[in-house]
Amino acid sequence: MAKQQPDGIWIIDSDARTLFANSAMAEIPGNDNVLINRKPSFDYLFPEDIDAAQKLSESKQRGEASPFHFHLPRADGSANLG
């Protein structure tokens, strides 16, 4: 039986800056420190996903509760499809 990986938790503020990321979330892009420096969360997306992410962020500021699903690039530029 495959070991289940823990969920990545990423909390951002209303300006889409990282407030907290657990170690499982930081492992997704393959860099332990990448998500803890308050950079805009959009900096961690593939360029083609930024517009959709910004629109989704705006909808969340209006109180909408739709899920946020994007593939994050790993440190080597490959997609994390997990």
N, C-alpha and C positions, 0 to 999 in steps of 0.2 A: 504494500500500500504506500502510495506517495505521501510524503510529509506535506501537510498543508502549510503554506506560507502565511504569516500574519498579515493582516490588512495594513496597508499604508494609510496613515492619518496625516493630513496636510491641512492646517488651519491658516486661512488668509484673512487680512483685514479688508475694510471697505475700499481700500485703494489697491487691492489685489497683491499686497506685499505679504510675504511669509511671516507668520507669527510663531508657528510651531510645526515641526515635521518629526514624526517618530522615526526610529532607525529603519523600520521596514520601508517607509516612504523614501527615505534618503538612499536606500539601496537600489531603488528602481532605476534612477539614471546612472547608477554605478559610481557615485561620488558621495561619501558620507557627509561632507560639509556643504554640499551645494544648496541644500534647501534651508539652511539655518541663518542666512545672512541678510534677511529682509529685502532681498531683491524682488522686483515684481514677478509674480507667478508666471506671467506671460513670457518671461525670459527663458523658461524651461520647456517651452512648447516648440514644435516644428513650426517654421514660419507660415506654412499654409493653414495652420490651425488658429493662429492668433486672432484673426477677425471674428471667427465664431466664438472663441473664448471671451473676447471683449464684449460681444453682444450678450453672451450668457451671463457674464459678470454684471452687466447693466440690468438684466432681468432679475437677477438675485437681489440687487439693491432695491428693486421695486417690490420685493417680497415673494417672488416666484420661487418654487421649490423643485424645479426640474433637476435631474441628476447631471453631474459634470463628468463626462467621460472623454478623455483624450489620451492618445499614446504619447508618452514622454520619450524624448531621445536619450539614449545612454551617452556616457562620456565619449564613447567612440563614434557617435553619430548614428548608430543603428537604432531601430525602433524597438521599444519594449512592448511586446504584444501580449504579455502575460496578464 
